[in-house]
Amino acid sequence: MLITRRERFNAAHRLYRKDWSDEKNMEVFGKCSNPNWHGHNYILYVTVKGDVGPETGFVINLKVLSQIIRTKIIEKIDHKNLNLEVDFMKDKIVSTENIAIAIWEEIEQDILSNGAELHCVKVVETENNFVEYFGN
């Protein structure tokens, strides 16, 4: 059984490598490398899987799942600069792919400790672009 929780957050970021010149960053990352940052209204989908518990009828209590996502992710990234203010994005290229991987790494253990298994982290950056990460 799969169950998905949706959350939203707004954040700014810049795609760049510190070891490259502004020209090289612009060549590779385009306008997403704007030194003055740019932002998105992201949508996050966290899908967990497991057996339906006979006592509760749940794979995981949705209130618990929501609390994990809110405390471990949303409170840290909503209305933040992902490059400068988010501990789990430190020293990473802040691509949507890396955001999804970092979110997975932040919440996987908490979900496991609540009797479910993380199945997918989906991050929607724009109406045309999203990534889905299914772990290693």
N, CA, C and O atoms as a GROMACS GRO file, in nm:
protein
  544
    1MET      N    1   0.085  -0.117   0.000
    1MET     CA    2   0.000   0.000   0.000
    1MET      C    3   0.090   0.123   0.000
    1MET      O    4   0.189   0.129   0.072
    2LEU      N    5   0.055   0.220  -0.080
    2LEU     CA    6   0.125   0.349  -0.086
    2LEU      C    7   0.033   0.458  -0.032
    2LEU      O    8  -0.088   0.457  -0.056
    3ILE      N    9   0.092   0.553   0.038
    3ILE     CA   10   0.017   0.669   0.086
    3ILE      C   11   0.105   0.792   0.067
    3ILE      O   12   0.226   0.787   0.092
    4THR      N   13   0.046   0.902   0.023
    4THR     CA   14   0.122   1.022  -0.011
    4THR      C   15   0.070   1.143   0.065
    4THR      O   16  -0.051   1.162   0.081
    5ARG      N   17   0.163   1.223   0.112
    5ARG     CA   18   0.133   1.351   0.177
    5ARG      C   19   0.189   1.463   0.090
    5ARG      O   20   0.304   1.455   0.045
    6ARG      N   21   0.109   1.567   0.067
    6ARG     CA   22   0.154   1.684  -0.010
    6ARG      C   23   0.177   1.800   0.085
    6ARG      O   24   0.098   1.825   0.176
    7GLU      N   25   0.285   1.871   0.062
    7GLU     CA   26   0.315   1.995   0.133
    7GLU      C   27   0.362   2.097   0.031
    7GLU      O   28   0.396   2.061  -0.082
    8ARG      N   29   0.364   2.223   0.071
    8ARG     CA   30   0.411   2.331  -0.017
    8ARG      C   31   0.514   2.413   0.057
    8ARG      O   32   0.509   2.426   0.179
    9PHE      N   33   0.608   2.469  -0.018
    9PHE     CA   34   0.702   2.565   0.039
    9PHE      C   35   0.751   2.659  -0.069
    9PHE      O   36   0.752   2.626  -0.188
   10ASN      N   37   0.792   2.776  -0.025
   10ASN     CA   38   0.848   2.877  -0.115
   10ASN      C   39   0.993   2.897  -0.074
   10ASN      O   40   1.024   2.906   0.045
   11ALA      N   41   1.081   2.904  -0.172
   11ALA     CA   42   1.223   2.919  -0.138
   11ALA      C   43   1.299   2.978  -0.255
   11ALA      O   44   1.260   2.965  -0.371
   12ALA      N   45   1.409   3.044  -0.220
   12ALA     CA   46   1.500   3.100  -0.320
   12ALA      C   47   1.625   3.013  -0.327
   12ALA      O   48   1.660   2.945  -0.231
   13HIS      N   49   1.691   3.016  -0.442
   13HIS     CA   50   1.818   2.945  -0.456
   13HIS      C   51   1.893   2.999  -0.576
   13HIS      O   52   1.844   3.082  -0.652
   14ARG      N   53   2.013   2.949  -0.589
   14ARG     CA   54   2.097   2.980  -0.705
   14ARG      C   55   2.171   2.854  -0.743
   14ARG      O   56   2.233   2.790  -0.659
   15LEU      N   57   2.163   2.818  -0.870
   15LEU     CA   58   2.243   2.707  -0.921
   15LEU      C   59   2.379   2.762  -0.960
   15LEU      O   60   2.390   2.845  -1.050
   16TYR      N   61   2.482   2.715  -0.892
   16TYR     CA   62   2.618   2.756  -0.926
   16TYR      C   63   2.719   2.669  -0.854
   16TYR      O   64   2.689   2.601  -0.756
   17ARG      N   65   2.839   2.675  -0.906
   17ARG     CA   66   2.954   2.612  -0.842
   17ARG      C   67   3.050   2.722  -0.800
   17ARG      O   68   3.084   2.810  -0.880
   18LYS      N   69   3.093   2.717  -0.676
   18LYS     CA   70   3.184   2.820  -0.624
   18LYS      C   71   3.317   2.820  -0.698
   18LYS      O   72   3.382   2.925  -0.709
   19ASP      N   73   3.357   2.706  -0.748
   19ASP     CA   74   3.488   2.695  -0.815
   19ASP      C   75   3.482   2.737  -0.962
   19ASP      O   76   3.584   2.731  -1.031
   20TRP      N   77   3.366   2.780  -1.011
   20TRP     CA   78   3.354   2.828  -1.148
   20TRP      C   79   3.334   2.979  -1.148
   20TRP      O   80   3.286   3.037  -1.050
   21SER      N   81   3.371   3.042  -1.258
   21SER     CA   82   3.347   3.185  -1.275
   21SER      C   83   3.198   3.209  -1.297
   21SER      O   84   3.123   3.117  -1.329
   22ASP      N   85   3.155   3.336  -1.280
   22ASP     CA   86   3.016   3.370  -1.308
   22ASP      C   87   2.980   3.338  -1.452
   22ASP      O   88   2.868   3.296  -1.482
   23GLU      N   89   3.076   3.359  -1.543
   23GLU     CA   90   3.051   3.331  -1.685
   23GLU      C   91   3.026   3.182  -1.708
   23GLU      O   92   2.932   3.145  -1.779
   24LYS      N   93   3.109   3.097  -1.649
   24LYS     CA   94   3.093   2.952  -1.665
   24LYS      C   95   2.961   2.906  -1.602
   24LYS      O   96   2.890   2.824  -1.660
   25ASN      N   97   2.929   2.958  -1.482
   25ASN     CA   98   2.802   2.924  -1.419
   25ASN      C   99   2.684   2.964  -1.506
   25ASN      O  100   2.589   2.888  -1.520
   26MET      N  101   2.690   3.083  -1.565
   26MET     CA  102   2.582   3.130  -1.652
   26MET      C  103   2.572   3.042  -1.776
   26MET      O  104   2.462   3.011  -1.822
   27GLU      N  105   2.685   3.001  -1.830
   27GLU     CA  106   2.686   2.914  -1.947
   27GLU      C  107   2.618   2.780  -1.918
   27GLU      O  108   2.541   2.730  -1.999
   28VAL      N  109   2.646   2.723  -1.802
   28VAL     CA  110   2.594   2.590  -1.767
   28VAL      C  111   2.452   2.598  -1.710
   28VAL      O  112   2.366   2.520  -1.750
   29PHE      N  113   2.428   2.691  -1.617
   29PHE     CA  114   2.302   2.695  -1.545
   29PHE      C  115   2.205   2.802  -1.594
   29PHE      O  116   2.090   2.805  -1.550
   30GLY      N  117   2.249   2.889  -1.684
   30GLY     CA  118   2.161   2.992  -1.739
   30GLY      C  119   2.110   3.088  -1.633
   30GLY      O  120   2.179   3.116  -1.536
   31LYS      N  121   1.988   3.137  -1.652
   31LYS     CA  122   1.932   3.237  -1.561
   31LYS      C  123   1.914   3.183  -1.420
   31LYS      O  124   1.896   3.261  -1.326
   32CYS      N  125   1.918   3.051  -1.402
   32CYS     CA  126   1.909   2.993  -1.268
   32CYS      C  127   2.035   3.019  -1.186
   32CYS      O  128   2.040   2.991  -1.067
   33SER      N  129   2.138   3.074  -1.253
   33SER     CA  130   2.262   3.109  -1.184
   33SER      C  131   2.268   3.257  -1.149
   33SER      O  132   2.376   3.308  -1.118
   34ASN      N  133   2.158   3.325  -1.152
   34ASN     CA  134   2.153   3.467  -1.118
   34ASN      C  135   2.217   3.490  -0.981
   34ASN      O  136   2.171   3.433  -0.882
   35PRO      N  137   2.321   3.572  -0.973
   35PRO     CA  138   2.387   3.597  -0.845
   35PRO      C  139   2.295   3.660  -0.739
   35PRO      O  140   2.327   3.656  -0.620
   36ASN      N  141   2.183   3.716  -0.782
   36ASN     CA  142   2.087   3.775  -0.690
   36ASN      C  143   1.973   3.680  -0.655
   36ASN      O  144   1.871   3.721  -0.599
   37TRP      N  145   1.990   3.551  -0.689
   37TRP     CA  146   1.896   3.446  -0.653
   37TRP      C  147   1.768   3.449  -0.737
   37TRP      O  148   1.743   3.546  -0.809
   38HIS      N  149   1.691   3.345  -0.728
   38HIS     CA  150   1.557   3.337  -0.786
   38HIS      C  151   1.480   3.237  -0.702
   38HIS      O  152   1.539   3.161  -0.625
   39GLY      N  153   1.347   3.235  -0.715
   39GLY     CA  154   1.269   3.149  -0.628
   39GLY      C  155   1.161   3.071  -0.699
   39GLY      O  156   1.130   3.094  -0.816
   40HIS      N  157   1.105   2.977  -0.623
   40HIS     CA  158   0.999   2.891  -0.674
   40HIS      C  159   0.894   2.869  -0.566
   40HIS      O  160   0.923   2.879  -0.446
   41ASN      N  161   0.775   2.838  -0.609
   41ASN     CA  162   0.669   2.789  -0.522
   41ASN      C  163   0.667   2.637  -0.541
   41ASN      O  164   0.603   2.586  -0.633
   42TYR      N  165   0.737   2.568  -0.455
   42TYR     CA  166   0.755   2.424  -0.468
   42TYR      C  167   0.635   2.348  -0.411
   42TYR      O  168   0.565   2.396  -0.322
   43ILE      N  169   0.613   2.230  -0.466
   43ILE     CA  170   0.519   2.134  -0.409
   43ILE      C  171   0.599   2.008  -0.379
   43ILE      O  172   0.674   1.959  -0.464
   44LEU      N  173   0.583   1.956  -0.260
   44LEU     CA  174   0.654   1.836  -0.216
   44LEU      C  175   0.553   1.725  -0.192
   44LEU      O  176   0.453   1.743  -0.123
   45TYR      N  177   0.580   1.609  -0.251
   45TYR     CA  178   0.500   1.489  -0.228
   45TYR      C  179   0.591   1.385  -0.163
   45TYR      O  180   0.696   1.351  -0.217
   46VAL      N  181   0.550   1.335  -0.049
   46VAL     CA  182   0.624   1.228   0.018
   46VAL      C  183   0.534   1.105   0.018
   46VAL      O  184   0.424   1.107   0.075
   47THR      N  185   0.580   0.998  -0.046
   47THR     CA  186   0.504   0.874  -0.053
   47THR      C  187   0.574   0.768   0.030
   47THR      O  188   0.694   0.743   0.016
   48VAL      N  189   0.497   0.706   0.118
   48VAL     CA  190   0.549   0.597   0.200
   48VAL      C  191   0.472   0.470   0.166
   48VAL      O  192   0.362   0.473   0.112
   49LYS      N  193   0.535   0.357   0.200
   49LYS     CA  194   0.470   0.229   0.171
   49LYS      C  195   0.479   0.138   0.292
   49LYS      O  196   0.566   0.155   0.379
   50GLY      N  197   0.389   0.044   0.296
   50GLY     CA  198   0.388  -0.054   0.404
   50GLY      C  199   0.258  -0.129   0.407
   50GLY      O  200   0.170  -0.112   0.322
   51ASP      N  201   0.247  -0.213   0.506
   51ASP     CA  202   0.125  -0.290   0.525
   51ASP      C  203   0.026  -0.208   0.607
   51ASP      O  204   0.064  -0.126   0.690
   52VAL      N  205  -0.099  -0.232   0.582
   52VAL     CA  206  -0.205  -0.167   0.658
   52VAL      C  207  -0.210  -0.235   0.795
   52VAL      O  208  -0.229  -0.356   0.804
   53GLY      N  209  -0.195  -0.155   0.901
   53GLY     CA  210  -0.199  -0.210   1.037
   53GLY      C  211  -0.338  -0.257   1.073
   53GLY      O  212  -0.435  -0.184   1.053
   54PRO      N  213  -0.350  -0.379   1.124
   54PRO     CA  214  -0.483  -0.432   1.157
   54PRO      C  215  -0.552  -0.356   1.270
   54PRO      O  216  -0.675  -0.352   1.274
   55GLU      N  217  -0.476  -0.296   1.360
   55GLU     CA  218  -0.537  -0.223   1.472
   55GLU      C  219  -0.584  -0.084   1.433
   55GLU      O  220  -0.681  -0.033   1.490
   56THR      N  221  -0.515  -0.020   1.336
   56THR     CA  222  -0.546   0.119   1.302
   56THR      C  223  -0.607   0.136   1.163
   56THR      O  224  -0.679   0.232   1.138
   57GLY      N  225  -0.578   0.042   1.073
   57GLY     CA  226  -0.619   0.059   0.934
   57GLY      C  227  -0.527   0.154   0.858
   57GLY      O  228  -0.558   0.192   0.746
   58PHE      N  229  -0.415   0.193   0.919
   58PHE     CA  230  -0.319   0.286   0.859
   58PHE      C  231  -0.192   0.215   0.814
   58PHE      O  232  -0.153   0.113   0.871
   59VAL      N  233  -0.129   0.269   0.710
   59VAL     CA  234   0.010   0.237   0.680
   59VAL      C  235   0.097   0.316   0.778
   59VAL      O  236   0.190   0.263   0.838
   60ILE      N  237   0.063   0.443   0.792
   60ILE     CA  238   0.125   0.533   0.890
   60ILE      C  239   0.018   0.636   0.925
   60ILE      O  240  -0.063   0.673   0.840
   61ASN      N  241   0.018   0.681   1.045
   61ASN     CA  242  -0.076   0.785   1.086
   61ASN      C  243  -0.040   0.912   1.008
   61ASN      O  244   0.073   0.961   1.019
   62LEU      N  245  -0.133   0.966   0.931
   62LEU     CA  246  -0.105   1.084   0.849
   62LEU      C  247  -0.066   1.205   0.933
   62LEU      O  248   0.009   1.291   0.887
   63LYS      N  249  -0.117   1.214   1.056
   63LYS     CA  250  -0.075   1.324   1.143
   63LYS      C  251   0.073   1.312   1.176
   63LYS      O  252   0.145   1.412   1.182
   64VAL      N  253   0.119   1.190   1.199
   64VAL     CA  254   0.261   1.166   1.227
   64VAL      C  255   0.345   1.198   1.104
   64VAL      O  256   0.448   1.266   1.114
   65LEU      N  257   0.303   1.150   0.988
   65LEU     CA  258   0.376   1.179   0.864
   65LEU      C  259   0.383   1.328   0.839
   65LEU      O  260   0.489   1.381   0.805
   66SER      N  261   0.272   1.397   0.856
   66SER     CA  262   0.269   1.542   0.838
   66SER      C  263   0.365   1.611   0.935
   66SER      O  264   0.437   1.703   0.896
   67GLN      N  265   0.366   1.567   1.059
   67GLN     CA  266   0.454   1.628   1.160
   67GLN      C  267   0.601   1.607   1.125
   67GLN      O  268   0.682   1.698   1.142
   68ILE      N  269   0.637   1.488   1.078
   68ILE     CA  270   0.775   1.461   1.037
   68ILE      C  271   0.815   1.557   0.925
   68ILE      O  272   0.921   1.620   0.932
   69ILE      N  273   0.732   1.568   0.824
   69ILE     CA  274   0.764   1.654   0.709
   69ILE      C  275   0.771   1.800   0.752
   69ILE      O  276   0.861   1.873   0.709
   70ARG      N  277   0.678   1.842   0.834
   70ARG     CA  278   0.676   1.984   0.876
   70ARG      C  279   0.798   2.020   0.961
   70ARG      O  280   0.860   2.124   0.938
   71THR      N  281   0.832   1.936   1.058
   71THR     CA  282   0.942   1.972   1.148
   71THR      C  283   1.079   1.949   1.086
   71THR      O  284   1.171   2.028   1.109
   72LYS      N  285   1.094   1.843   1.007
   72LYS     CA  286   1.225   1.811   0.950
   72LYS      C  287   1.254   1.887   0.821
   72LYS      O  288   1.370   1.907   0.785
   73ILE      N  289   1.147   1.929   0.751
   73ILE     CA  290   1.168   1.991   0.619
   73ILE      C  291   1.106   2.131   0.611
   73ILE      O  292   1.178   2.230   0.599
   74ILE      N  293   0.975   2.140   0.616
   74ILE     CA  294   0.906   2.265   0.584
   74ILE      C  295   0.950   2.379   0.675
   74ILE      O  296   0.976   2.489   0.627
   75GLU      N  297   0.959   2.356   0.805
   75GLU     CA  298   1.001   2.463   0.896
   75GLU      C  299   1.143   2.511   0.868
   75GLU      O  300   1.178   2.624   0.901
   76LYS      N  301   1.224   2.425   0.806
   76LYS     CA  302   1.363   2.462   0.775
   76LYS      C  303   1.378   2.532   0.641
   76LYS      O  304   1.471   2.610   0.622
   77ILE      N  305   1.288   2.504   0.546
   77ILE     CA  306   1.310   2.555   0.410
   77ILE      C  307   1.209   2.657   0.361
   77ILE      O  308   1.238   2.732   0.267
   78ASP      N  309   1.091   2.663   0.422
   78ASP     CA  310   0.988   2.755   0.371
   78ASP      C  311   1.031   2.900   0.391
   78ASP      O  312   1.070   2.940   0.501
   79HIS      N  313   1.024   2.978   0.283
   79HIS     CA  314   1.064   3.119   0.281
   79HIS      C  315   1.209   3.138   0.323
   79HIS      O  316   1.242   3.232   0.395
   80LYS      N  317   1.296   3.048   0.276
   80LYS     CA  318   1.438   3.054   0.305
   80LYS      C  319   1.518   3.058   0.175
   80LYS      O  320   1.466   3.029   0.067
   81ASN      N  321   1.643   3.096   0.189
   81ASN     CA  322   1.739   3.083   0.080
   81ASN      C  323   1.805   2.946   0.099
   81ASN      O  324   1.877   2.924   0.196
   82LEU      N  325   1.779   2.855   0.006
   82LEU     CA  326   1.826   2.717   0.020
   82LEU      C  327   1.978   2.708   0.024
   82LEU      O  328   2.033   2.620   0.091
   83ASN      N  329   2.046   2.796  -0.047
   83ASN     CA  330   2.193   2.794  -0.048
   83ASN      C  331   2.253   2.840   0.084
   83ASN      O  332   2.356   2.787   0.128
   84LEU      N  333   2.189   2.937   0.148
   84LEU     CA  334   2.251   3.003   0.263
   84LEU      C  335   2.192   2.963   0.398
   84LEU      O  336   2.263   2.968   0.499
   85GLU      N  337   2.066   2.925   0.403
   85GLU     CA  338   1.998   2.911   0.532
   85GLU      C  339   1.957   2.769   0.570
   85GLU      O  340   1.908   2.747   0.681
   86VAL      N  341   1.975   2.673   0.483
   86VAL     CA  342   1.923   2.538   0.507
   86VAL      C  343   2.038   2.442   0.534
   86VAL      O  344   2.119   2.415   0.445
   87ASP      N  345   2.043   2.392   0.657
   87ASP     CA  346   2.156   2.309   0.698
   87ASP      C  347   2.176   2.186   0.609
   87ASP      O  348   2.289   2.152   0.576
   88PHE      N  349   2.068   2.120   0.570
   88PHE     CA  350   2.085   1.997   0.493
   88PHE      C  351   2.116   2.021   0.344
   88PHE      O  352   2.133   1.925   0.269
   89MET      N  353   2.122   2.147   0.302
   89MET     CA  354   2.164   2.179   0.165
   89MET      C  355   2.304   2.239   0.160
   89MET      O  356   2.352   2.275   0.052
   90LYS      N  357   2.368   2.251   0.274
   90LYS     CA  358   2.501   2.312   0.282
   90LYS      C  359   2.600   2.238   0.192
   90LYS      O  360   2.607   2.115   0.192
   91ASP      N  361   2.675   2.316   0.116
   91ASP     CA  362   2.780   2.265   0.028
   91ASP      C  363   2.730   2.173  -0.083
   91ASP      O  364   2.804   2.089  -0.133
   92LYS      N  365   2.603   2.190  -0.122
   92LYS     CA  366   2.547   2.113  -0.233
   92LYS      C  367   2.503   2.208  -0.342
   92LYS      O  368   2.466   2.323  -0.315
   93ILE      N  369   2.507   2.162  -0.466
   93ILE     CA  370   2.445   2.238  -0.574
   93ILE      C  371   2.294   2.224  -0.554
   93ILE      O  372   2.242   2.112  -0.547
   94VAL      N  373   2.225   2.335  -0.543
   94VAL     CA  374   2.085   2.334  -0.503
   94VAL      C  375   1.994   2.314  -0.625
   94VAL      O  376   1.912   2.400  -0.660
   95SER      N  377   2.011   2.199  -0.688
   95SER     CA  378   1.922   2.158  -0.797
   95SER      C  379   1.800   2.090  -0.736
   95SER      O  380   1.802   2.050  -0.620
   96THR      N  381   1.696   2.076  -0.814
   96THR     CA  382   1.578   2.006  -0.766
   96THR      C  383   1.611   1.861  -0.734
   96THR      O  384   1.558   1.804  -0.638
   97GLU      N  385   1.699   1.801  -0.812
   97GLU     CA  386   1.742   1.664  -0.785
   97GLU      C  387   1.807   1.653  -0.647
   97GLU      O  388   1.774   1.564  -0.570
   98ASN      N  389   1.898   1.744  -0.617
   98ASN     CA  390   1.966   1.741  -0.488
   98ASN      C  391   1.873   1.776  -0.372
   98ASN      O  392   1.891   1.727  -0.261
   99ILE      N  393   1.775   1.861  -0.398
   99ILE     CA  394   1.675   1.891  -0.294
   99ILE      C  395   1.599   1.763  -0.258
   99ILE      O  396   1.580   1.734  -0.140
  100ALA      N  397   1.556   1.688  -0.358
  100ALA     CA  398   1.481   1.564  -0.334
  100ALA      C  399   1.565   1.463  -0.257
  100ALA      O  400   1.516   1.400  -0.164
  101ILE      N  401   1.690   1.447  -0.295
  101ILE     CA  402   1.780   1.353  -0.225
  101ILE      C  403   1.798   1.396  -0.080
  101ILE      O  404   1.791   1.314   0.010
  102ALA      N  405   1.821   1.526  -0.058
  102ALA     CA  406   1.843   1.576   0.078
  102ALA      C  407   1.718   1.558   0.165
  102ALA      O  408   1.729   1.524   0.283
  103ILE      N  409   1.601   1.581   0.108
  103ILE     CA  410   1.477   1.561   0.183
  103ILE      C  411   1.464   1.414   0.223
  103ILE      O  412   1.430   1.383   0.337
  104TRP      N  413   1.490   1.326   0.129
  104TRP     CA  414   1.487   1.181   0.158
  104TRP      C  415   1.576   1.150   0.278
  104TRP      O  416   1.533   1.084   0.373
  105GLU      N  417   1.699   1.198   0.271
  105GLU     CA  418   1.795   1.168   0.378
  105GLU      C  419   1.751   1.224   0.512
  105GLU      O  420   1.782   1.166   0.617
  106GLU      N  421   1.680   1.337   0.512
  106GLU     CA  422   1.634   1.398   0.636
  106GLU      C  423   1.519   1.323   0.702
  106GLU      O  424   1.509   1.323   0.825
  107ILE      N  425   1.434   1.260   0.624
  107ILE     CA  426   1.312   1.202   0.683
  107ILE      C  427   1.308   1.049   0.684
  107ILE      O  428   1.221   0.992   0.750
  108GLU      N  429   1.397   0.984   0.614
  108GLU     CA  430   1.388   0.838   0.599
  108GLU      C  431   1.383   0.765   0.734
  108GLU      O  432   1.296   0.680   0.753
  109GLN      N  433   1.472   0.796   0.825
  109GLN     CA  434   1.478   0.725   0.953
  109GLN      C  435   1.352   0.746   1.037
  109GLN      O  436   1.304   0.653   1.101
  110ASP      N  437   1.300   0.869   1.037
  110ASP     CA  438   1.178   0.896   1.114
  110ASP      C  439   1.059   0.817   1.060
  110ASP      O  440   0.974   0.772   1.137
  111ILE      N  441   1.053   0.802   0.930
  111ILE     CA  442   0.943   0.725   0.872
  111ILE      C  443   0.959   0.577   0.906
  111ILE      O  444   0.861   0.510   0.941
  112LEU      N  445   1.082   0.527   0.895
  112LEU     CA  446   1.107   0.387   0.933
  112LEU      C  447   1.071   0.362   1.079
  112LEU      O  448   1.012   0.258   1.111
  113SER      N  449   1.105   0.454   1.166
  113SER     CA  450   1.078   0.435   1.308
  113SER      C  451   0.928   0.442   1.341
  113SER      O  452   0.887   0.409   1.452
  114ASN      N  453   0.849   0.484   1.244
  114ASN     CA  454   0.703   0.487   1.260
  114ASN      C  455   0.634   0.376   1.181
  114ASN      O  456   0.514   0.383   1.154
  115GLY      N  457   0.710   0.274   1.144
  115GLY     CA  458   0.653   0.154   1.087
  115GLY      C  459   0.626   0.153   0.939
  115GLY      O  460   0.562   0.061   0.889
  116ALA      N  461   0.673   0.254   0.868
  116ALA     CA  462   0.653   0.257   0.722
  116ALA      C  463   0.790   0.269   0.655
  116ALA      O  464   0.892   0.283   0.722
  117GLU      N  465   0.789   0.265   0.524
  117GLU     CA  466   0.912   0.277   0.446
  117GLU      C  467   0.894   0.390   0.344
  117GLU      O  468   0.790   0.401   0.279
  118LEU      N  469   0.995   0.473   0.332
  118LEU     CA  470   0.989   0.581   0.235
  118LEU      C  471   0.995   0.521   0.094
  118LEU      O  472   1.082   0.440   0.064
  119HIS      N  473   0.902   0.560   0.010
  119HIS     CA  474   0.894   0.508  -0.127
  119HIS      C  475   0.942   0.611  -0.229
  119HIS      O  476   1.019   0.576  -0.319
  120CYS      N  477   0.898   0.737  -0.216
  120CYS     CA  478   0.932   0.838  -0.316
  120CYS      C  479   0.923   0.977  -0.255
  120CYS      O  480   0.834   1.008  -0.177
  121VAL      N  481   1.018   1.060  -0.294
  121VAL     CA  482   1.012   1.204  -0.267
  121VAL      C  483   1.001   1.271  -0.403
  121VAL      O  484   1.090   1.257  -0.487
  122LYS      N  485   0.893   1.344  -0.424
  122LYS     CA  486   0.870   1.416  -0.549
  122LYS      C  487   0.871   1.565  -0.517
  122LYS      O  488   0.799   1.611  -0.429
  123VAL      N  489   0.953   1.639  -0.590
  123VAL     CA  490   0.961   1.783  -0.574
  123VAL      C  491   0.922   1.848  -0.706
  123VAL      O  492   0.987   1.827  -0.808
  124VAL      N  493   0.814   1.926  -0.702
  124VAL     CA  494   0.768   1.999  -0.820
  124VAL      C  495   0.823   2.140  -0.809
  124VAL      O  496   0.790   2.213  -0.716
  125GLU      N  497   0.907   2.177  -0.906
  125GLU     CA  498   0.968   2.310  -0.906
  125GLU      C  499   0.883   2.411  -0.983
  125GLU      O  500   0.863   2.524  -0.938
  126THR      N  501   0.834   2.370  -1.098
  126THR     CA  502   0.746   2.452  -1.180
  126THR      C  503   0.636   2.362  -1.235
  126THR      O  504   0.641   2.241  -1.215
  127GLU      N  505   0.540   2.419  -1.301
  127GLU     CA  506   0.434   2.336  -1.358
  127GLU      C  507   0.488   2.242  -1.466
  127GLU      O  508   0.422   2.144  -1.502
  128ASN      N  509   0.608   2.271  -1.517
  128ASN     CA  510   0.667   2.188  -1.621
  128ASN      C  511   0.780   2.098  -1.573
  128ASN      O  512   0.820   2.007  -1.645
  129ASN      N  513   0.834   2.121  -1.453
  129ASN     CA  514   0.952   2.049  -1.408
  129ASN      C  515   0.933   1.991  -1.269
  129ASN      O  516   0.895   2.062  -1.175
  130PHE      N  517   0.959   1.862  -1.257
  130PHE     CA  518   0.960   1.797  -1.126
  130PHE      C  519   1.056   1.680  -1.129
  130PHE      O  520   1.090   1.628  -1.236
  131VAL      N  521   1.098   1.639  -1.011
  131VAL     CA  522   1.183   1.519  -0.999
  131VAL      C  523   1.118   1.424  -0.901
  131VAL      O  524   1.044   1.464  -0.811
  132GLU      N  525   1.146   1.296  -0.920
  132GLU     CA  526   1.104   1.192  -0.827
  132GLU      C  527   1.228   1.112  -0.788
  132GLU      O  528   1.304   1.068  -0.874
  133TYR      N  529   1.246   1.095  -0.658
  133TYR     CA  530   1.360   1.019  -0.607
  133TYR      C  531   1.309   0.900  -0.528
  133TYR      O  532   1.224   0.914  -0.440
  134PHE      N  533   1.363   0.782  -0.561
  134PHE     CA  534   1.319   0.657  -0.499
  134PHE      C  535   1.427   0.593  -0.412
  134PHE      O  536   1.422   0.474  -0.384
  135GLY      N  537   1.525   0.674  -0.368
  135GLY     CA  538   1.632   0.621  -0.284
  135GLY      C  539   1.743   0.562  -0.368
  135GLY      O  540   1.741   0.565  -0.491
  136ASN      N  541   1.839   0.508  -0.298
  136ASN     CA  542   1.958   0.452  -0.368
  136ASN      C  543   1.925   0.331  -0.449
  136ASN      O  544   2.013   0.273  -0.512
   0.00000   0.00000   0.00000
